[in-house]
Amino acid sequence: MGLAVLFVLSVPFLVREDIVLDSTPDCSTKKLYSEKCLFCGMTRSFYCISRGEFGKAAELNGLSLYLYAALAVNGACIMIFILKLINKRGRLENAHH
């Protein structure tokens, strides 16, 4: 799950928005019930956040800023954990030599 979070946050910086939008399916809730679901506009919102367009992101999906922030904090915690694990492993290997 942790690496998936980092992947989701990195996509807007690595893949053009039009490619991602063309590759993602339309919302089935919107198709079936003509209503937006909780995640409608989230992909476009994440791209806006990545460009610093926070107002536009909030217009597309009001929860996107909170979700992005939560995922960013989670991603930072994962990176800290991985770096500590690598550092600890390095110290253990040096202690055995």
Steps between C-alpha positions, in 0.01 A plus 500: 500500500778743591679484167165535322450832682837625378413386149164684502666821615776475241278433196408868440871582480586209269203448265311763299147568625331424166658153489377415849150638440470308172607182681264522797140382478202734534329501838242221515296687763477800268401274209237302692351763728603833341657596834860566594668253732740585781799466265367680191758752383772359726745420218474849353519645852826317572648639181389851602655459846823382340503823295418713806144576382337440838183701438425317177573167672249583774238590237547165324481301824474659844665205671801485268717739703444299818560166331811626321637640828429174682668299225798737497546463878462123466756497217744706706462257792564207266815664365627571853430139599682365193799728555523400867477133402778540243713691751443237768584220259821678398604537863431131564708394201789725608485358853551145368820593311 
